[in-house]
Amino acid sequence: LRQVIWNLVSNAMKFTKEGGVVMTVSADVEEDFATIIMEVEDTGIGIPEAELDKIFAMYYQVKSGKDNLHAVGTGIGLAVSKQLINMMDGD
């Protein structure tokens, strides 16, 4: 879980030149079961809607956006995060 949080927050910071990054954590507890919801929101370059279905593919990098030239990624962070969350039965 730590790796997933690191990947999401560092991605948000890497691609946010101006503004900021906010992480929100909440829990929904029912008897012996808890659902934890983590959201990372930023004012960064964004992901075009046409590319949203591709961002969890290994090595995929968003090709367009408001300004994708100021930061470079490897394209593995979101893919690894998705795999880790799936291994924990998350979504």
N, C-alpha and C positions, 0 to 999 in steps of 0.2 A: 504494500500500500504506500509505503514511503517513496518508492521509486515512481509510482504513478503520480503522486502529488508533486514530486520534484519535476517530472517531465512536463506536467501541465503548467505549473507556475513558471518554470524557467522558459518554456515556450512563449507564454504570455508576455513575460518581461523582455525576452529577446526581440519580439516583433512589435513592441510598443515604444515608439520614439517619444511621443508626448502623451500626457494624461497619466493613466495609472492602471493598476491591476488590483482586483478585489477577489478574495476567496471567501465563500460563504459555506458553512458547514451546518447541517441540521440533521435531526434524527426523528424518526417516527417509531415509537416503541409500542408494541402490542404483546402483552404477556411476556413470554420468554424470547421474543424475536424483535430485532431492531433493524430498521432500514436506515442507512446513513446516506445522506445526499450531500455531495460536494460539488460546488459550482465555482468555476474560475471565469471571471469576466474581465475584459480589458478594452482599452480604447485604441488598440493596435491596428495593423493593416487589414485585418479581417480576412475572411475566407469567402470567395464568391460562391453563391448558392449552387452554381453549376458544378462546383468541385467538391461539395460536401460529402458526396457518396464515395469519394476516392481517398479522403484524408487518412483513413486507417490502414491503407495498403502500405506494405513495407517499402521503404525508400521513396515514397511519393512526396513530392514537394509542390506546394501551390505555385502555379505558374503565373498567376495574375493577382491583382489586388491593388489597393490604393498606392502602395509603395513597397515592393518586395526586394528592393536593392540594398537596404541598409543592414540587413541581417541575413545570415546564411545558416541553414540547418542541414542535417543529414537525411531527414525523412524517415527516421526510425522511432523517434520518441512516441508519437501517437500510436503507431502500430504495436510497439512493445507494451504500452500502457493498456491498450485494448485487450491484448492477449492475457496480460496479468489479471485484469478485471474479470475476463471470461473464466479464468482458472479459479477465481473466487466466487463464481456464480453471480457475478454482478452484470450490470448493463451500462 
